[in-house]
Amino acid sequence: MRILLLCLRSPYPPADGGTIAMYNMAKALKKAQAHVKILAFNTKKHFVDPAGIPVDVVSDFNPEFVYLDATVKPLPALFNLVSGSSYNVSRFNTNLFRQTLEQLLDREEFDVIQMESLFMTPYLNTIRKKTKAKIILRSHNVEFLIWQRLAASEKNSIRKWYLQLLSTRLKNYEREIVNNFDGIIALTEEDKKLYLQLGASVPIKVSPIGLDTETYSVNYNAPLSIVHLGSMDWLPNIEGVEWFLETVYPKLIQRFPNSVVSLAGKSMPEKIYSLATGNLHIEGRIDDAKKYLLDKQIMIVPLLSGGGMRVKIIEGMTMGKTIVSTTIGAEGIQYENNKNILIADSPEAFLDAISKCIKDPELAFSIGREARKLAETVYENKIVGSGILEFYTSISKGNHQPADSQHA
């Protein structure tokens, strides 16, 4: 099967949740014996030099790129307020990408064209005119939900209004477009239910993010230090880290004065850098996440908003880490609380979960070992890719049931 992935930005290098999800999707499909090609935006913010992409990645996926400055600009954003459209989506609608896509579809034939994100959907009509390939939306998140949750927790009235506006417009857009695909891949059952509520009647498959689990090392002698690793240009991560620093960290240090907490991720805000102490290590972009995490055992995911599935939890589980997460942070993960993860939704519960691990190292490492087992049996790329290819084959043959008649 020949599959074209349309990506919001270059999947390589897989440096954050989005790129890890896209890159491993390509690898999972290749493991399932599909022929995969990538066409991606190369954005100003996340620019990648194509010459620096490894030969094996080029050989496997033959990626092509279209440059885009997707920076949020005040004047277009202001004009968009009166347009009624979603500025989040319109920023990625460009003639250059459309022309490049048209030329590619003139040269090559594909059985499936998979859109990695809602923001690639402005090219639906172009694809329909040029090919009979099945079009699949792989939804990393139900986008409106992220902004809805951010608005709900925002205290500034003007900012709250704007976040609510973004959420409403995204929700309207998602509702209007949801049945224009031949199928949808949702990362979680929660996201599938949201699509059904939006009126989806096309086939929907729930398929998690996969990883090559054998490439992740495990260290069950790691110090019981605490780590958060996540892109700090994503608002839910900023919100969650600030919540942890304000409500959990001070009491943690009072209870365990020798504890070490490490916070890392690209675009780390200066106000968080300024909080660094002997106990609190603040770092920016990490070039090798696997190496960075290897000597840290307790991984925190203090998300209060967001949606979809957190790639870093899957990575942490694959490395045998003890994950302490909110319920929202762990959405979509097939976890068992107190067996392969610890779930905590209040500052007190979060502190108690970390405390249990520090006081009882065997408990912490037991949870890590069970997390690794879960990753190997559910989130291995070979398993994920095979399931998706079966879904595509079923859609191509026209014998897949629509979403409203599937188990939700």
HELIX and SHEET records of a PDB file:
HELIX    1   1 GLY A   17  LYS A   31  1                                  15    
HELIX    2   2 PRO A   50  GLY A   52  5                                   3    
HELIX    3   3 VAL A   55  PHE A   61  1                                   7    
HELIX    4   4 PRO A   74  LEU A   81  1                                   8    
HELIX    5   5 TYR A   87  SER A   90  1                                   4    
HELIX    6   6 ASN A   95  ARG A  107  1                                  13    
HELIX    7   7 LEU A  118  TYR A  123  5                                   6    
HELIX    8   8 LEU A  124  LYS A  130  1                                   7    
HELIX    9   9 GLU A  143  SER A  153  1                                  11    
HELIX   10  10 SER A  157  ILE A  177  1                                  21    
HELIX   11  11 VAL A  178  ASN A  180  5                                   3    
HELIX   12  12 GLU A  189  GLN A  197  1                                   9    
HELIX   13  13 THR A  213  THR A  215  5                                   3    
HELIX   14  14 LEU A  235  THR A  247  1                                  13    
HELIX   15  15 TYR A  249  ARG A  255  1                                   7    
HELIX   16  16 GLU A  270  TYR A  273  1                                   4    
HELIX   17  17 ALA A  289  LEU A  294  1                                   6    
HELIX   18  18 VAL A  311  THR A  318  1                                   8    
HELIX   19  19 PRO A  347  LYS A  359  1                                  13    
HELIX   20  20 PRO A  361  VAL A  378  1                                  18    
HELIX   21  21 ASN A  381  LYS A  397  1                                  17    
HELIX   22  22 ALA A  403  SER A  405  5                                   3    
SHEET    1   A 7 GLU A  64  LEU A  68  0                                        
SHEET    2   A 7 HIS A  35  THR A  43  1                                        
SHEET    3   A 7 ARG A   2  CYS A   7  1                                        
SHEET    4   A 7 VAL A 112  GLU A 116  1                                        
SHEET    5   A 7 LYS A 134  SER A 139  1                                        
SHEET    6   A 7 GLY A 183  ALA A 186  1                                        
SHEET    7   A 7 ILE A 204  VAL A 206  1                                        
SHEET    1   B 6 LEU A 280  GLU A 283  0                                        
SHEET    2   B 6 VAL A 261  ALA A 264  1                                        
SHEET    3   B 6 ILE A 226  LEU A 229  1                                        
SHEET    4   B 6 ILE A 298  VAL A 301  1                                        
SHEET    5   B 6 THR A 322  SER A 325  1                                        
SHEET    6   B 6 LEU A 342  ILE A 343  1                                        
END                                                                             
